[in-house]
Amino acid sequence: MAQQRSQDLFGRLADRGEEVIGKLGDMPGAQRLLESANVLKERADELQKRIRGLDALERRVAALERKVDQLSKSSGPKKPAPKRATKPKPKSP
């Protein structure tokens, strides 16, 4: 008996849901709301794809930074620039 009641409840809820969805199409502005929701969904999907691409770029940048560090260390210490000989300034009278 309890199982029959729960099935009836779910059936009634499903019927109500279908009614509400049917009425949404008749409401003024509902079409615009649905279009906006679809555009938002598409933009969120696009943003999610771009964010996934950032992970790969971050890995590439990290690898390049390691290579630059290795190359800068392997080039060895650079010789200091030679000092210029400065002429003494003449004293003014």
N, C-alpha and C positions, 0 to 999 in steps of 0.2 A: 504494500500500500504506500509506504514512504517513497519507494522508488518511482511509483506511478506519479506521485505528487511532484517529485523533483523534475521528472520529464515534462509534466504539464507546465511547471514554472519556467523551465528553459524554453519550452515551445512558445509560451506567452512572451517571454523576453525577446526571443528571436522575431516574433511577429511585430512587436513594438519597434524593434530596431529597424525592420524593413519599412514600417510606416514612417518613421522619422526620416529615414534616408529618402523616401519618396517625397515627403513634404519639403525637404531641403531644396529640391529643385524648383518648387513653386514660390519660394520666398524671394522677395526682391533683394538683390545684392548677394544672394547665395552663390550665383555663378561666378561673380567676381571673387568671392571668398575662396571658392574651390580653385580657381585659376591661380590666385595668390599662393595658396597652399601647395599647389603643384610646382610653381616656380621656386618656392622656398625649398622644396624637396630636391629639385634638380640642382639648385645652387649648393645645397648642403652636400650632395653627392660629389659635385665637382670639387668643392673645398676638401672633402675627405681624400679624393684622389691626389690632389696637389700636396696635401700634408704627407701622404705616403711617399711621394717623390722626394720630399725633403730629407727623409732618413737616408736615402741613398746618397744624396748630395753631401750631407754631413759626414758620412763615412769617407767619401772621396776627398773632401777638404782635409779631414784628419790625416789621411794617408799622404796627401801632398805636403802637409805641414811637417810630418815626420821625415819625408824625403828632403825637404829644405833644411831641416835641422841637421840631418846627416851630412848633407853636402856642405853646409857651412862649417861643421866640425872637421870634416875630412880635408878641407882646403888648408888647414894648419894655421898657425898664428901668422899674421901679416907683419911685415917689417914696419917699424914705425917710420913715419915720414921724416926725411932729413931736416935738420934744423937749419934755418937760414942764418947767415951771419948778418948781424945788424950793424950798421954804421953808427958810431957815436954822434949824437946830435951836437951841432956847434952851439956854443954858449952865446947868448945874445948879450951885447954890451950894456 
